[in-house]
């Protein structure tokens, strides 16, 4: 929380929220290329974006995080007023926090590698997607290794030699092949992406992008 207190104070603006440049930096993708109707920004952290305007259409963006109540205390302390409420919900509990088949897109950036049970969290996110809906995972490559497997960083994302996305747990490198694990539930594809300026909160350049499309 100390980091986020410093970060929010640094970016606070007189209007009572954050600088627009950082609140619009919550996704690495141009969502307006194929605009969904409703997006879940899961594991958002305290940087809550507003709804997205794609030409004449408004895309509803709902943000959730397992630490939302604590972030609410930071907002109160700093007299910050987010543009939308932040829903208290652990990634593993998303299936009970939101209705089934409620979202067109679930977006997770640098959050699933903090989960206690990432495969359980992924299934919960798939549950709230409509058939054919998309789940996008955007994570720094091998972040747990970079952080020496300390604190919340126990899981890493990487690509196998065959471009199969894998989750790796701890220094023992327990491995979960996401294509095999979710074959019955979704099509899963992945790529390694270089991001020279990935944002202020994380400065890694190499990212694993994993795209799920829920089967009908």
Secondary structure, DSSP 8 states (H G I E B T S, - for coil): -HHHHHHHHHHB-TTSSB-HHHHT-S-SS-GGGG--SEEEEET-TT-----EEETTEEEEEEEEETTHHHHHHHHHHHT---SS-EEE--GGGHHHHS-TT-EEEEEEES-GGG-SSHHHHHHHHHHTEEEEEEEEEEEEBTHHHHTTT-TT--EEEEE-TTS-EEEEETTTTEEEEHHHHTTTTEEEEEEEEE-TT--SS---SEEEEEEEEE--
